[in-house]
Amino acid sequence: MRIILMGPPGVGKGTQAKNIVKKYGIVHLSTGDILRAEVGGNTELGIKAKTFMDAGSLVPDELLLDMMEGRLQQDDCKKGYLLDGFPRTIPQAEGLEKIVEKIGPKIDFVVSLTADEDELVKRLVLRGQESGRSDDTEEVIKERQQVYWKLTAPLLDFYQQRNLLHEVDGLGTIPEITDRILNVLE
Ligand code: ADP
């Protein structure tokens, strides 16, 4: 099973992603987590990515596509994967299509979690206080939301046109939302 999980910052993608990959025994590929690990390791990619991430803007498409092309070819992805936070722009989605054409089975589902924007900002400010993630301050959160609506939301049409898109209500308890997603995938 190959899944793309989409949704605005704070909608709970990461939490839901964990539940889904556990159920299907597939790999969880969170580009946010991968990039944070690169930043933590002071790698060349991490150093390049950090300024963009701290500002709440997107890391350039080229860097993401190179990174994901390598990652998707690793053996553990053969059993399936869930993409969390990628693709985030139309060029990334087009690049992903090319990668997938080269390396094998198509994406099966795109699940988009939806929620009210004000609720999301509240949640993220709270998360920032708890997690200490450097990009979870109110100002950067608003910037990330805007980036989402401007650059990532157009992907909904992109995947709708390919008949892959499923919208799922992202408000409710964690298990309720997991069930809604599993209903789509089954
Ligand atoms: P969020 O909770 O805002 O969805 P993520 O943990 O997915 O955040 O990503 C954090 C940051 O990492 C983003 O604001 C962006 O700078 C960078 N990033 C993650 N995925 C991508 C991507 N696909 N393209 C460009 N930048 C990305």
Residues whose N, C-alpha, C, O or C-beta is under 5 A from the ligand:
A	BS01	ADP	P9 G10 T31 G32 D33 L35 F52 M53 G56 S57 L58 V59 L64 G85 F86 P87 R88 R144
